[in-house]
Amino acid sequence: QVQLVESGGGLVQTGGSLRLSCAASGRTFGTYTMGWFRQAPGKEREFVARISVSGANTNYAGSVKGRFTISRDNAKNTVYLQMNSLKPEDTAVYYCAADRRTYLATSYAGVDYWGTGTLVTVSS
């Protein structure tokens, strides 16, 4: 069992930055591929970024590539999402996710564990 708790969301102006964190419980964090998904009001949950178990490989949605960076610290059981050059369309609840699929998998259907989410609001 893995429990995930996100933090770092908030209100930011267009062009600003935020850093999300996801703290995981349990001693098996280092065996899970980690990722971030987001869900805007009235829209389906969508893939944002994923990172492999070792942290050596990452995968990004086209809409965030070059602006967002995912990283992880296995010693601290934490995964991060650095978000720069934020746009109003980035406004959503951001969810941390853990599973044992390859970092290339982007469907939310195969996620084993979800966090409760943190709200990011980008004002124009």
Disulfide bonds with the S-S distance in Angstrom:
Cys22-Cys96 2.12
